Amino acid sequence: MKNIKIMEGSYQVSFSMKDKRHGRSRSISVGTYESIKDAIKIRDFVSDLKSKSKSKILIKYDVLKLVNEIRKDMGYHPLRNSQTSNKVNI
């Protein structure tokens, strides 16, 4: 499964992104999920963003902001490295 790693019973989704518009690309995690269904949903969402982008380059801050909105609907907490301070009450 492309972009999904199995780590001790959970699934980590990561993509190559840039920290800033002119920065270096590196692999950034967009979350760890307990179910494969959730991991595939996030992977497909980010892949779709990449395919719709004109430059085919993902910017970390922009992508994580969008991913946090989906994670909130799924009942997960926001990602720590996304500069979002809102927390989800479960």
SELO-92928 format. One record per residue (C-alpha): x, y, z; residue number from 1; residue in one letter. Coordinates in pm, whole numbers, plus 32768, in hexadecimal, padded with zeros to 4 digits. Layout:
! SELO-92928
<rec><px>X</px><py>Y</py><pz>Z</pz><n>NUM</n><res>A</res></rec>
...
//
This chain:
! SELO-92928
<rec><px>8000</px><py>8000</py><pz>8000</pz><n>1</n><res>M</res></rec>
<rec><px>809C</px><py>813E</py><pz>7F89</pz><n>2</n><res>K</res></rec>
<rec><px>80CD</px><py>8250</py><pz>8092</pz><n>3</n><res>N</res></rec>
<rec><px>804F</px><py>8171</py><pz>81B1</pz><n>4</n><res>I</res></rec>
<rec><px>813A</px><py>80C8</py><pz>82A9</pz><n>5</n><res>K</res></rec>
<rec><px>80CE</px><py>7FC5</py><pz>83A7</pz><n>6</n><res>I</res></rec>
<rec><px>8160</px><py>801B</py><pz>84FB</pz><n>7</n><res>M</res></rec>
<rec><px>8110</px><py>7F41</py><pz>862B</pz><n>8</n><res>E</res></rec>
<rec><px>7FA4</px><py>7F05</py><pz>85D3</pz><n>9</n><res>G</res></rec>
<rec><px>7F59</px><py>8063</py><pz>8551</pz><n>10</n><res>S</res></rec>
<rec><px>7F79</px><py>8102</py><pz>83FC</pz><n>11</n><res>Y</res></rec>
<rec><px>8050</px><py>8235</py><pz>83B7</pz><n>12</n><res>Q</res></rec>
<rec><px>800A</px><py>8305</py><pz>8281</pz><n>13</n><res>V</res></rec>
<rec><px>8126</px><py>83E0</py><pz>81FC</pz><n>14</n><res>S</res></rec>
<rec><px>816B</px><py>84AC</py><pz>80C4</pz><n>15</n><res>F</res></rec>
<rec><px>828A</px><py>8575</py><pz>8035</pz><n>16</n><res>S</res></rec>
<rec><px>8247</px><py>86E6</py><pz>8080</pz><n>17</n><res>M</res></rec>
<rec><px>82FF</px><py>882E</py><pz>8099</pz><n>18</n><res>K</res></rec>
<rec><px>830A</px><py>88F3</py><pz>81DF</pz><n>19</n><res>D</res></rec>
<rec><px>82F7</px><py>8A3B</py><pz>8122</pz><n>20</n><res>K</res></rec>
<rec><px>82BE</px><py>8A98</py><pz>7FBA</pz><n>21</n><res>R</res></rec>
<rec><px>8434</px><py>8AA7</py><pz>7F6F</pz><n>22</n><res>H</res></rec>
<rec><px>84AA</px><py>89A5</py><pz>806C</pz><n>23</n><res>G</res></rec>
<rec><px>8528</px><py>8843</py><pz>8049</pz><n>24</n><res>R</res></rec>
<rec><px>8437</px><py>8720</py><pz>8025</pz><n>25</n><res>S</res></rec>
<rec><px>8431</px><py>8615</py><pz>812E</pz><n>26</n><res>R</res></rec>
<rec><px>8347</px><py>8505</py><pz>81A2</pz><n>27</n><res>S</res></rec>
<rec><px>8238</px><py>8590</py><pz>828A</pz><n>28</n><res>I</res></rec>
<rec><px>8143</px><py>84BA</py><pz>834D</pz><n>29</n><res>S</res></rec>
<rec><px>7FD6</px><py>8517</py><pz>832A</pz><n>30</n><res>V</res></rec>
<rec><px>7F70</px><py>8441</py><pz>8450</pz><n>31</n><res>G</res></rec>
<rec><px>7F66</px><py>82E9</py><pz>84ED</pz><n>32</n><res>T</res></rec>
<rec><px>7E1D</px><py>822F</py><pz>84E0</pz><n>33</n><res>Y</res></rec>
<rec><px>7D95</px><py>80FA</py><pz>8590</pz><n>34</n><res>E</res></rec>
<rec><px>7CC8</px><py>807E</py><pz>8469</pz><n>35</n><res>S</res></rec>
<rec><px>7D3A</px><py>8048</py><pz>8305</pz><n>36</n><res>I</res></rec>
<rec><px>7BF4</px><py>80E5</py><pz>828C</pz><n>37</n><res>K</res></rec>
<rec><px>7C4E</px><py>8233</py><pz>8330</pz><n>38</n><res>D</res></rec>
<rec><px>7DB3</px><py>8224</py><pz>82AC</pz><n>39</n><res>A</res></rec>
<rec><px>7D3C</px><py>81E2</py><pz>8149</pz><n>40</n><res>I</res></rec>
<rec><px>7C3F</px><py>82FF</py><pz>815F</pz><n>41</n><res>K</res></rec>
<rec><px>7D51</px><py>83F8</py><pz>81C1</pz><n>42</n><res>I</res></rec>
<rec><px>7E47</px><py>836C</py><pz>80C0</pz><n>43</n><res>R</res></rec>
<rec><px>7D46</px><py>8390</py><pz>7FAA</pz><n>44</n><res>D</res></rec>
<rec><px>7CF2</px><py>84F3</py><pz>8019</pz><n>45</n><res>F</res></rec>
<rec><px>7E5E</px><py>8565</py><pz>8011</pz><n>46</n><res>V</res></rec>
<rec><px>7E9F</px><py>84AD</py><pz>7EC8</pz><n>47</n><res>S</res></rec>
<rec><px>7D74</px><py>8561</py><pz>7E34</pz><n>48</n><res>D</res></rec>
<rec><px>7E00</px><py>86B1</py><pz>7EAA</pz><n>49</n><res>L</res></rec>
<rec><px>7F4A</px><py>8660</py><pz>7E05</pz><n>50</n><res>K</res></rec>
<rec><px>7EAA</px><py>85FC</py><pz>7CBB</pz><n>51</n><res>S</res></rec>
<rec><px>7DD5</px><py>8739</py><pz>7CB0</pz><n>52</n><res>K</res></rec>
<rec><px>7EFB</px><py>881D</py><pz>7CFF</pz><n>53</n><res>S</res></rec>
<rec><px>7F8E</px><py>88CC</py><pz>7BD1</pz><n>54</n><res>K</res></rec>
<rec><px>80F2</px><py>88AE</py><pz>7C50</pz><n>55</n><res>S</res></rec>
<rec><px>80CA</px><py>874C</py><pz>7CE2</pz><n>56</n><res>K</res></rec>
<rec><px>8183</px><py>87C5</py><pz>7E1A</pz><n>57</n><res>I</res></rec>
<rec><px>80E1</px><py>87B0</py><pz>7F72</pz><n>58</n><res>L</res></rec>
<rec><px>8123</px><py>88C1</py><pz>8074</pz><n>59</n><res>I</res></rec>
<rec><px>8125</px><py>8837</py><pz>81D8</pz><n>60</n><res>K</res></rec>
<rec><px>8061</px><py>894C</py><pz>8285</pz><n>61</n><res>Y</res></rec>
<rec><px>7F4B</px><py>8957</py><pz>8180</pz><n>62</n><res>D</res></rec>
<rec><px>7F1C</px><py>87DE</py><pz>816E</pz><n>63</n><res>V</res></rec>
<rec><px>7F20</px><py>87A3</py><pz>82E7</pz><n>64</n><res>L</res></rec>
<rec><px>7E1E</px><py>88B3</py><pz>8316</pz><n>65</n><res>K</res></rec>
<rec><px>7D31</px><py>87FB</py><pz>822B</pz><n>66</n><res>L</res></rec>
<rec><px>7D84</px><py>86A5</py><pz>82BD</pz><n>67</n><res>V</res></rec>
<rec><px>7D32</px><py>8724</py><pz>841C</pz><n>68</n><res>N</res></rec>
<rec><px>7BD3</px><py>877D</py><pz>83AA</pz><n>69</n><res>E</res></rec>
<rec><px>7B9A</px><py>8618</py><pz>8335</pz><n>70</n><res>I</res></rec>
<rec><px>7C3D</px><py>8587</py><pz>846F</pz><n>71</n><res>R</res></rec>
<rec><px>7B4D</px><py>8659</py><pz>8542</pz><n>72</n><res>K</res></rec>
<rec><px>7A22</px><py>85BF</py><pz>848D</pz><n>73</n><res>D</res></rec>
<rec><px>7AB7</px><py>8464</py><pz>84C2</pz><n>74</n><res>M</res></rec>
<rec><px>7AE4</px><py>84A4</py><pz>863A</pz><n>75</n><res>G</res></rec>
<rec><px>7C61</px><py>84C2</py><pz>8643</pz><n>76</n><res>Y</res></rec>
<rec><px>7D2D</px><py>85D5</py><pz>86EA</pz><n>77</n><res>H</res></rec>
<rec><px>7DDC</px><py>86D8</py><pz>860D</pz><n>78</n><res>P</res></rec>
<rec><px>7F3F</px><py>868E</py><pz>85A1</pz><n>79</n><res>L</res></rec>
<rec><px>8046</px><py>872C</py><pz>8684</pz><n>80</n><res>R</res></rec>
<rec><px>812B</px><py>87AD</py><pz>8573</pz><n>81</n><res>N</res></rec>
<rec><px>8014</px><py>885F</py><pz>84B9</pz><n>82</n><res>S</res></rec>
<rec><px>8018</px><py>89A3</py><pz>8587</pz><n>83</n><res>Q</res></rec>
<rec><px>7EA7</px><py>8971</py><pz>85E1</pz><n>84</n><res>T</res></rec>
<rec><px>7E4C</px><py>89AD</py><pz>874B</pz><n>85</n><res>S</res></rec>
<rec><px>7CDF</px><py>893D</py><pz>8743</pz><n>86</n><res>N</res></rec>
<rec><px>7C9D</px><py>87F0</py><pz>87EF</pz><n>87</n><res>K</res></rec>
<rec><px>7B86</px><py>86F9</py><pz>87B2</pz><n>88</n><res>V</res></rec>
<rec><px>7AAA</px><py>8690</py><pz>88D4</pz><n>89</n><res>N</res></rec>
<rec><px>7A68</px><py>851B</py><pz>88BE</pz><n>90</n><res>I</res></rec>
//
